[in-house]
């Protein structure tokens, strides 16, 4: 595993280039993705420590007990298109270091990174058959879910498919972890630092072209004054953002993954259900030797009512919606009422408000004066609540992050 980590670091530029070329995210985003994946490989190198068993002496008369940590056998991972290197690296190093064989089914939209990860593991000395990559669509997924030798399945993707993975896998006696759709809100209080909030919204909404489960897609402003201030700053920042080809080192946002996805994003914006666009939207076409890419500038909208599709649906698009409410309680209720309880952030200078939000918001991951971070699986759950995830365990840990706002 140490040799594998070293090879990943030595060949990082090659992996990053493949991710950027095939997925479309800019080089800096692809490099950040790989770095987060390598963190888990590094953690897997600590297996001798975290695989230690437990011993309890004299639990009964003349009786001691101890635990054994044993591998399951063959386990599988089904991973999404938006992080073709990071999400697989969150799965198979930990499974393999615990003694299991692993079968990876990457997204058919960008499968090349998975093949490189596998070849480097073989180069590091992993025996044949321990790590396997199977390309395909639903037929390949169904084969993994029903095969008697597969003991456990981990999945990241949309909620409908997560429900299918969970129900089918458990029906065939497998342990299943299924992470589904996401929706993330940022509540901006009247006393928030407007520049801090604007910076956070732009980075969290448009990083990786919005194609990540942790993207903030809805900003909830408490009052018109703070909304006008922050949105004015957001407008200026996204107007200055450079959108370009993924291999352009100066580009801040690259193309969406496919033409179909780009057209779907355009449909949300151009449907007529949204009003008062905060920023203008332009599209540009780019050609590469592999295929035509479609670029779209980031958008910010004020949808008409809370029932608008962008406020309710699962997001993987560079669009930020804004809503205005009268008070903190309305903002909290709006966040808690959404079916996808994935992540939420609050921007405020008031410590009592921040603490109350952390305690009362019914969300899996929470940020205070900072966009919430997708924590490494080695330190905290990356799953949300409600329709975001389904697992065969009953615990629901929460991840929280905070930073101090500047005092007036």
Buried (B, 14 or more C-beta within 10 A) or exposed (E): BEEBBEBBEEBBEEBBBBBBBBBBBBBBBBBBBBBBBBBBBBBBBEBEEEEEEEEEEEEEEEEEEEEEEEBBEBBBBBBBBBBBBBBBBBBBBBBBBBBBBBBBBBBEBBBBBBBBBBEBBEEBEBEEEBBBBBBBEEEBBEBBBEBEEBBBBBBBBBBEBBBBBBBBBBEBEBBBBBBBBBBBBBBBBBBBBBEBBBBBBBBBBBBBBBBBBBBBBBBBBBBEEBBEBBBEBBBEBBEEBEBBBBEBEEBBBBBBBBBEBBBEBBEBBEEEBBEEEBBEBEEEEBEEEEEEBBBBBBBBBBBEEEEBEBBBBBBBBBBBBBBBBEEBEBBBEBBBEBEBBBBBBBBBBBEEBBEBBBEEBBBBBBBBBBBBBBBBBBEBBBBBBBBBBBBEEEEEEBBBBBEEBEEE
